[in-house]
Amino acid sequence: MNKKYFKITWIIIFLLVSNNLKAQTNKNPLLNKTSFITITPNPASDYIVINGITNSEIYIIYNLLGKLVMSGNINKTNKIIDISNLINGLYLVKIGNKKTIKIIKR
């Protein structure tokens, strides 16, 4: 497969996913009210910390192809997620039904 074709395909997928997430955020008032949820550090290499969680939440991490690559539970006291086993790239982290955040793993 041509490298240029591969790069263009990833850009198109990224734009489609980004536009879809923006559309979902604008349609769902609950998503707009939870903007205090953040992920640090971003970019990250070994772990991410979910800030702004008040209750126990399920997290799901997807790659840009929409494949689930990791999931689990987080809460106020256990908000660190080990991402050291993920390959470098862009991922989407969904926190419960509240928010989806793009992260970069490097």
C-alpha contacts under 8 A as a table, 3 or more apart, distances in Angstrom:
res1	aa1	res2	aa2	distance
1	M	5	Y	7.25
1	M	6	F	7.05
2	N	5	Y	5.24
2	N	6	F	6.29
3	K	6	F	5.01
3	K	7	K	6.14
4	K	7	K	5.12
4	K	8	I	6.18
5	Y	8	I	5.18
5	Y	9	T	6.10
6	F	9	T	5.11
6	F	10	W	6.36
7	K	10	W	5.25
7	K	11	I	6.34
8	I	11	I	5.07
8	I	12	I	6.22
9	T	12	I	5.17
9	T	13	I	6.23
10	W	13	I	5.07
10	W	14	F	6.03
10	W	64	L	7.99
11	I	14	F	5.06
11	I	15	L	6.17
12	I	15	L	5.17
12	I	16	L	6.16
13	I	16	L	5.14
13	I	17	V	6.14
13	I	64	L	6.91
13	I	65	L	7.43
14	F	17	V	5.24
14	F	18	S	6.02
14	F	64	L	6.67
15	L	18	S	5.04
15	L	19	N	6.03
16	L	19	N	5.26
16	L	20	N	6.11
17	V	20	N	5.08
17	V	21	L	6.18
17	V	64	L	7.61
18	S	21	L	5.19
18	S	22	K	6.25
19	N	22	K	5.10
19	N	23	A	6.17
20	N	23	A	5.13
20	N	24	Q	6.23
21	L	24	Q	5.07
21	L	25	T	6.15
21	L	100	T	7.55
22	K	25	T	5.09
22	K	26	N	6.23
23	A	26	N	5.23
23	A	27	K	6.29
24	Q	27	K	5.22
24	Q	28	N	6.08
25	T	28	N	5.36
25	T	29	P	7.22
25	T	31	L	5.46
25	T	32	N	6.26
26	N	29	P	7.04
26	N	31	L	7.96
26	N	32	N	7.34
28	N	31	L	5.62
28	N	32	N	7.04
29	P	32	N	5.16
29	P	33	K	6.44
30	L	33	K	5.22
30	L	34	T	6.63
30	L	98	K	6.62
31	L	34	T	5.46
31	L	35	S	7.12
31	L	97	N	7.94
31	L	98	K	5.28
31	L	99	K	5.73
32	N	35	S	5.91
33	K	36	F	7.87
34	T	37	I	6.05
34	T	98	K	6.28
34	T	99	K	6.80
35	S	38	T	7.54
35	S	99	K	7.57
36	F	51	N	7.81
36	F	52	G	5.75
37	I	50	I	6.99
37	I	51	N	5.51
37	I	52	G	4.49
37	I	53	I	6.57
37	I	99	K	7.49
38	T	50	I	5.92
38	T	51	N	5.12
38	T	52	G	6.57
38	T	101	I	7.79
39	I	42	N	6.74
39	I	48	I	6.37
39	I	49	V	5.55
39	I	50	I	4.78
39	I	51	N	6.08
39	I	101	I	7.59
39	I	103	I	7.88
40	T	43	P	7.85
40	T	44	A	7.59
40	T	48	I	5.61
40	T	49	V	5.29
40	T	50	I	6.81
40	T	51	N	7.62
41	P	44	A	5.32
41	P	47	Y	7.96
41	P	48	I	5.96
41	P	49	V	7.07
42	N	48	I	7.63
42	N	103	I	5.87
42	N	104	I	6.14
42	N	105	K	7.83
43	P	103	I	6.28
43	P	104	I	4.62
43	P	105	K	5.80
43	P	106	R	6.69
44	A	47	Y	6.37
44	A	48	I	6.50
44	A	103	I	7.68
44	A	104	I	6.30
44	A	105	K	5.13
44	A	106	R	6.09
45	S	83	I	7.07
45	S	84	S	6.22
45	S	105	K	5.47
45	S	106	R	5.03
46	D	82	D	6.03
46	D	83	I	5.32
46	D	84	S	4.25
47	Y	80	I	6.63
47	Y	81	I	5.44
47	Y	82	D	4.37
47	Y	83	I	5.05
47	Y	84	S	6.47
48	I	80	I	5.72
48	I	81	I	5.30
48	I	82	D	6.67
48	I	83	I	7.06
49	V	79	K	5.60
49	V	80	I	4.52
49	V	81	I	6.36
50	I	53	I	6.92
50	I	79	K	5.30
50	I	80	I	6.51
50	I	81	I	7.94
51	N	79	K	7.30
53	I	56	S	7.48
53	I	57	E	7.66
53	I	75	N	6.27
53	I	76	K	5.70
53	I	79	K	7.89
54	T	75	N	6.99
54	T	76	K	5.86
55	N	75	N	5.70
55	N	76	K	6.53
56	S	73	N	6.85
56	S	74	I	5.69
56	S	75	N	4.25
56	S	76	K	7.12
57	E	73	N	5.68
57	E	74	I	5.39
57	E	75	N	6.14
57	E	95	I	6.54
57	E	96	G	5.33
58	I	71	S	7.24
58	I	72	G	5.70
58	I	73	N	4.48
58	I	74	I	6.28
58	I	95	I	6.12
58	I	96	G	5.01
59	Y	71	S	5.43
59	Y	72	G	5.51
59	Y	73	N	5.97
59	Y	74	I	6.99
59	Y	93	V	6.76
59	Y	94	K	5.50
59	Y	95	I	4.64
59	Y	96	G	5.88
60	I	68	L	6.96
60	I	69	V	7.83
60	I	70	M	5.94
60	I	71	S	4.31
60	I	72	G	6.79
60	I	93	V	5.72
60	I	94	K	5.13
60	I	95	I	6.76
60	I	96	G	7.96
61	I	68	L	5.94
61	I	69	V	5.74
61	I	70	M	5.09
61	I	71	S	6.04
61	I	91	Y	6.61
61	I	92	L	5.60
61	I	93	V	4.45
61	I	94	K	6.30
62	Y	65	L	7.62
62	Y	66	G	5.45
62	Y	67	K	5.30
62	Y	68	L	4.47
62	Y	69	V	5.50
62	Y	70	M	7.17
62	Y	91	Y	5.69
62	Y	92	L	5.15
62	Y	93	V	6.48
63	N	66	G	5.45
63	N	67	K	5.53
63	N	68	L	6.68
63	N	69	V	6.63
63	N	90	L	6.76
63	N	91	Y	4.74
63	N	92	L	6.35
64	L	67	K	7.34
64	L	90	L	6.74
64	L	91	Y	6.08
64	L	92	L	7.21
68	L	71	S	7.64
74	I	77	T	7.98
74	I	78	N	5.53
74	I	79	K	5.11
74	I	80	I	7.58
75	N	78	N	5.14
75	N	79	K	5.60
76	K	79	K	6.13
82	D	85	N	7.72
83	I	86	L	5.53
83	I	105	K	7.75
84	S	87	I	7.97
86	L	105	K	7.38
87	I	105	K	7.16
87	I	106	R	7.68
88	N	104	I	7.45
88	N	105	K	4.83
88	N	106	R	4.64
89	G	104	I	5.72
89	G	105	K	5.22
89	G	106	R	6.52
90	L	102	K	6.94
90	L	103	I	5.81
90	L	104	I	4.60
90	L	105	K	6.27
91	Y	102	K	5.72
91	Y	103	I	5.31
91	Y	104	I	6.29
91	Y	105	K	7.47
92	L	100	T	6.36
92	L	101	I	5.61
92	L	102	K	4.59
92	L	103	I	6.23
93	V	100	T	5.41
93	V	101	I	5.21
93	V	102	K	6.30
93	V	103	I	7.17
94	K	97	N	7.45
94	K	98	K	7.64
94	K	99	K	5.81
94	K	100	T	4.20
94	K	101	I	6.50
95	I	98	K	5.82
95	I	99	K	5.40
95	I	100	T	6.20
96	G	99	K	7.11
